[in-house]
Amino acid sequence: MIGRLGYLVVLAMTLFGCGGMPGASYGLDRGVASYDSLRTATATCAAKGGVIQTRKGYEGRDLSDYECVVGKTR
């Protein structure tokens, strides 16, 4: 019985680690930060209740230089 419970706990922790918790902030994928790609990322982020911000120390040329900040300010 404890083996099954332990397995379920590990599975739940893995799923939260991979998918992130709902409403958590996340970095954007790699790619050129064009107007269209940033507009799409901004709309996706806004649908989750967040805003797109440049990560500290980055230039903003690549999409991975940005993050969607949900539920907190920076």
HELIX and SHEET records of a PDB file:
HELIX    1   1 ILE A    2  GLY A   19  1                                  18    
HELIX    2   2 TYR A   35  ALA A   47  1                                  13    
HELIX    3   3 LEU A   63  ASP A   65  5                                   3    
SHEET    1   A 3 TYR A  26  GLY A  27  0                                        
SHEET    2   A 3 TYR A  66  VAL A  70 -1                                        
SHEET    3   A 3 GLY A  50  THR A  54 -1                                        
END                                                                             
